[in-house]
Amino acid sequence: MSEWKKRCAEEWSLQGASMPDPPDWKCVYDAKPLGRNLLKNPSPHGVSKDIPPPEPDLPEVPRRGPPCFQPDGDFSNWTTSTEILPYDSSGIPAGAVVCELPQYSWFTMEQVVDLKAEGLWEELLDDFQPEILIQDWYEESQLHTSIFELHVKLLGADKSTVISEHSANPTEDRSTYSHTWKEVSYVFSGYGPGVRYVHFQHRLKNQYLNGFYGTLFSDSSVMVRPTKTST
């Protein structure tokens, strides 16, 4: 066993994992694909789950002009899109005079992780099938009963074949005020051979009512762990 292959095996305790030549084991060791976050720019709002989310900035004077639906942040490495939702007038009594209604929107962010480009090799993914841990943290913004959605797919080499997937759409309890970070996580295991990409997508709900009020997220993560799928 070459020096760099031995280092990789010892670093990640890959007992029972197939480690053929190639790849270039020095490059694999330097890439450190196991046990690190493979998402780029995981906290584009500049906030951390380790610090309480900031309280919303309530303007003294209502904002004038067209509604804003784009949150602030550096969204480099993310593909983003906005879906503006129709006004919801349900629950308003007939004949009632309404001056303003909140307008909601979904802000979608997604990334595709190339597992081989990050340093993983086919035999590890196909035979050892290491666990793939997904983690995300979103702000309990109290804007709506549904403010966060997570959709993750494990894709084949063609980037379209879905080998395994997971979705989460938690419902918020707004009966009492709470403003913290909430974690959503999932572990892929036993997903079968052929996985080469991870498609990570989440959606955050924002509100416009005389000003923009958003739902923040922080510390999104896709991590491959050196843990063999149980048989």
C-alpha positions in Angstrom: 0.0 0.0 0.0 1.4 3.4 -1.0 2.2 6.0 1.7 -0.7 8.3 0.7 -3.2 5.4 0.3 -2.2 4.3 3.8 -2.7 7.8 5.2 -6.2 8.0 3.7 -7.1 4.6 5.2 -5.8 5.6 8.6 -7.2 9.2 8.5 -10.8 8.0 7.9 -10.7 4.4 9.3 -11.9 3.0 6.1 -11.8 -0.7 7.1 -13.4 -2.8 4.4 -13.5 0.0 1.8 -12.2 -0.7 -1.7 -9.2 1.5 -2.5 -8.0 0.6 -6.0 -5.3 2.5 -8.0 -5.9 5.1 -9.4 -7.0 7.5 -7.9 -4.1 9.8 -7.0 -4.2 9.2 -3.2 -2.2 12.3 -2.4 -4.9 14.4 -4.1 -7.6 12.5 -2.3 -5.8 13.1 1.0 -5.3 16.8 0.3 -9.0 17.2 -0.8 -10.2 15.6 2.5 -13.6 14.7 1.0 -14.8 12.9 4.2 -16.0 14.7 7.3 -16.2 18.2 5.8 -19.0 20.4 4.4 -19.1 20.0 0.6 -21.5 23.0 0.1 -19.9 26.3 -0.9 -20.9 29.4 0.9 -23.2 27.7 3.5 -24.2 30.9 5.3 -24.8 33.7 2.7 -26.7 35.9 5.1 -23.5 36.3 7.2 -25.2 34.8 10.3 -24.4 31.7 12.4 -26.6 29.2 14.1 -24.4 29.6 17.2 -25.7 33.2 17.7 -29.4 33.9 18.1 -31.0 35.2 14.9 -31.3 39.0 14.7 -34.7 40.6 15.6 -36.5 42.0 12.6 -35.9 45.7 11.9 -39.3 47.4 12.0 -39.3 50.6 10.0 -40.6 53.7 11.7 -42.1 54.9 8.4 -43.8 52.4 6.0 -41.7 51.7 2.9 -43.1 53.2 -0.3 -42.6 52.0 -3.8 -42.9 48.6 -5.4 -42.6 45.5 -3.2 -39.2 43.9 -2.6 -38.9 40.1 -2.6 -35.1 39.7 -2.8 -33.3 39.1 0.6 -29.9 40.6 1.3 -26.9 38.4 1.2 -24.0 37.1 -0.9 -25.5 34.2 -2.8 -22.4 33.3 -4.8 -22.2 29.5 -5.6 -26.0 29.3 -5.2 -28.6 29.2 -8.0 -31.5 31.3 -6.8 -35.1 32.0 -7.9 -38.1 33.7 -6.4 -41.8 32.7 -6.6 -44.2 35.4 -5.7 -47.4 33.9 -4.2 -50.9 35.4 -4.8 -52.5 37.3 -2.0 -54.4 35.2 0.5 -57.8 36.8 1.3 -59.3 33.7 3.0 -60.7 34.4 6.4 -61.5 38.1 5.6 -65.2 38.7 6.3 -67.4 39.8 3.3 -67.6 43.6 3.1 -64.5 44.2 5.3 -62.3 47.1 4.2 -58.6 46.0 4.0 -55.9 48.6 3.7 -52.9 46.3 3.3 -52.4 42.5 2.9 -49.1 40.7 3.4 -47.7 39.2 0.2 -45.6 36.1 0.5 -42.8 34.7 -1.7 -40.6 31.6 -1.8 -36.9 32.3 -2.2 -35.2 29.1 -3.6 -31.5 28.3 -3.4 -29.8 25.2 -4.8 -26.4 23.7 -5.3 -25.2 20.5 -7.0 -22.2 18.8 -5.3 -20.0 16.7 -7.6 -18.8 13.9 -5.3 -16.0 12.7 -7.5 -14.7 16.2 -8.1 -14.6 16.7 -4.3 -12.2 13.7 -4.0 -14.5 10.6 -3.5 -14.0 7.6 -5.7 -16.5 5.3 -7.4 -15.7 2.1 -5.4 -16.2 3.9 -2.1 -19.6 5.3 -3.3 -20.8 2.1 -4.9 -19.7 -0.6 -2.4 -18.9 1.1 0.9 -21.8 3.6 0.4 -20.7 6.0 3.2 -23.4 7.9 5.0 -24.3 11.3 3.6 -25.4 13.7 6.3 -27.7 16.6 5.4 -28.1 19.5 7.9 -29.8 22.9 7.6 -30.8 25.6 10.1 -33.5 28.1 9.5 -34.9 31.0 11.4 -38.1 30.7 13.3 -39.4 33.9 11.7 -43.1 33.5 12.7 -44.1 34.8 9.3 -46.3 31.8 8.4 -47.1 28.3 9.4 -44.9 27.1 6.5 -41.7 29.0 6.1 -39.1 26.3 5.1 -38.8 23.4 2.7 -35.8 21.1 2.1 -35.4 18.9 -1.0 -32.3 16.7 -1.4 -31.6 14.2 -4.2 -28.8 11.8 -4.8 -28.2 11.7 -8.5 -26.4 9.3 -10.9 -23.7 10.2 -13.3 -26.1 11.8 -15.8 -27.2 14.3 -13.1 -30.8 13.4 -13.8 -31.4 9.9 -12.5 -32.7 10.1 -8.9 -31.3 7.2 -6.8 -32.6 8.4 -3.5 -34.3 11.6 -2.2 -35.6 13.2 0.9 -37.9 16.2 1.5 -38.9 18.1 4.7 -41.7 20.7 5.1 -42.1 21.4 8.8 -45.1 23.2 10.1 -44.6 26.1 12.5 -46.5 26.5 15.8 -47.3 30.2 16.1 -49.5 29.9 19.2 -46.6 31.4 21.3 -43.8 33.6 20.2 -40.4 32.0 19.7 -37.5 33.2 17.7 -34.6 30.7 17.4 -32.8 28.5 14.9 -34.4 25.3 14.0 -32.5 22.3 12.7 -33.5 20.0 9.9 -31.3 17.0 9.2 -31.3 13.6 7.5 -28.8 10.8 6.9 -28.7 8.9 3.6 -27.6 5.3 3.9 -28.1 2.1 2.0 -28.8 4.2 -1.1 -27.4 1.8 -3.6 -24.6 2.1 -6.2 -24.3 4.8 -8.8 -24.5 8.0 -6.7 -22.2 10.7 -8.2 -24.0 14.0 -7.3 -26.0 15.6 -4.5 -28.6 18.1 -5.4 -29.4 20.3 -2.4 -32.3 22.7 -2.5 -34.1 24.7 0.2 -36.9 27.3 0.1 -37.5 30.0 2.6 -40.7 32.0 2.8 -40.5 35.8 3.0 -43.2 38.5 3.5 -43.7 42.0 2.2 -46.0 44.3 4.2 -44.9 47.9 4.2 -41.4 46.5 4.2 -39.5 43.2 3.6 -39.4 40.5 6.3 -37.4 37.5 5.5 -36.6 34.0 6.9 -32.9 33.5 7.3 -30.9 30.2 7.1 -27.4 29.3 8.2 -24.8 26.6 8.2 -26.3 24.4 5.4 -24.3 21.3 5.1 -23.7 18.2 2.9 -21.2 15.9 4.6 -20.0 12.4 3.6 -19.1 10.5 6.7 -16.6 7.6 6.8 -19.3 5.3 8.1 -20.2 2.2 6.1 -23.8 1.7 5.4 -25.2 -1.1 7.6 -26.3 -4.3 5.9 
